[in-house]
């Protein structure tokens, strides 16, 4: 999974968005990796979650890296 996220980071423009929808354990791992490559990530429940299905949505935004002074 980390190689997929790194390739998405390479392709994605700064301030671009990635939307993922999957099982909570996958979303948790993707959120940790996303934060490691300096994305801002937020998790949301899906409409299936109200029906008893375990599924979450993760929306991440690639940030523009700047040098600190």
C-alpha positions, 0 to 999 in steps of 0.5 A: 500500500505504501508504494501506491500512496507514494506513486499517488503523491508523485502524480498528485499536484500540490493541494490536490485531493485523494478520496479513498473508501474502504474498510476501517483498518485499511483507512487507518493504515492509509491515514498514517501513511498519508500523514507521514508524507505530509498530507492532511487527512480526514476520515468520514463515515459512509452511508453504508455505515448506518446499515451495519457495514463497516466502511469509511471514507478518507479524504486527503489533501497534498500540501505544498512543502515550504522551507522553514526559516 
